[in-house]
Amino acid sequence: MNGIFRHARILCLLFVAIAADRAMTQDCTSLRGCDICSCDSLACDSAIGGCDGIGACAGGGCSCRQQDCWTRPTFTGDWLGLRSHLQESGITFRGNSTHFAFGVAGGINVPVPAPFGQGDTFKYTGRGEYDWIVDLEKFGGMPKGTLLVGLQHWYGEFANVSLRTGTFAPPVFAASLPPTADNSGVPYVTDFLFTQPLSQRLIVFAGKKNVIGTADQTQFAGGDGTNQFINQALIANPAFLLGLPYSSFTAGIVMPRKWGLSTLYVYDPQDRTEDFFRLEDLFSKGVIVGGQVTVNTNFLCKPGEHHVGGIWKHLDQTDLRFEAPAPEYPYPTAPGFPTKSDAYTIYYGFDQYLGVFPGKRPGIGPNKKPRGWGMFGRASISDGNPTPLDYFLSFGVGGDSRVGCDRGDTWGLGWFYVGTSDEFGAIPQAALGPRDGTGVELYYNVQVTPWLNITPDLQYVRPGLGRLTSGDDAFVYGVRLNARL
């Protein structure tokens, strides 16, 4: 409850700032000067001026009309000019406040220990994500270097209904991030990442980073569960994520080419979500190494991409032939049971546009992809022990909506299949009843304002932990609200 009250106080302060922002005079010349008025919160009307494309109003004697809180690109606006001033100085803020109201019909129906719970329920979870991007060149660094500082927290019901459905892949994935089940409302520094282009063909990065979006992303099924699909199986490959720390230290290189790009990286396998920057035991528990090659395509005279990659995890994980840990994220080691030190996943994914719409993509921020819709798919094979999955498949369609194309609506329909390992031992077989799982998700994302989208979502799932659900299927349903701050 304390986390909810803290967030409510923040929202109240934001509303006060909005009210003050709207109360400002409409004469940008007298207040700020036409040469510095920000197009992020002000719209320029002038016969001799207008936005010059970089956030300033060109020409003299222009008159500006203030955008209200329903038409500006972010909920909190320009902070009385402070946001624009910070951006001009090299510090850019972007944030999201995401809210999940979801229920499950079916799910777990036998006694289970915490953090699991019973199905047939409805829960609320809120999540905040706040990123600061620092242009290091403006602070004496090399050209185009950046520092990303990211904070995240959750409040309400941890994981929403994800720990009540009996599935390997959480149906409401983002509601369990960051994975700190006992610390509602506490913000954690999940990202502290330096990125530096050394040339047009080589980019290096190092620091602390959360694992979401690291690899195996597609145009129509990716992100972190706040804008597209909500089930983790349609956000990223569950076999790829199992055994990875949510936030830890990493280093790697990206090599862009005209045909696509290649990526290589290493991760410290220890989860550092609750540690800010502790380095004394770096890689003391092992190492995770991964890479991916992405090739751009133009089949049917429309854009697409295909990627193939792999990840090798050299760290102690529980040997499934003796015992299985609870399906939490990240996947923990069961104390007191034998372990295996090596695991791998090889994966493939693609997306392909089938239709392209005219016009630019609504919203803020650069996006080179055109408006349109298409299909996507993923497939992988894993070691099967200690990784609890042998293989994974997903396929679907989605993209921009013709119905709400002026607003920027999006939609998606996806299917996934989780091939569970056949190496589980007698104890986990008796306790959990692991089996192959599958599911279908349908969402429609309504862009209510430039900064607010509301997403009704419906999922059918066949849980992979059959013993906990008496072998029954389940439906997950609800609404997600996401506000760009």
Disulfide bonds with the S-S distance in Angstrom:
Cys34-Cys62 2.07
Cys37-Cys57 2.27
Cys39-Cys51 2.37
Cys44-Cys57 2.08
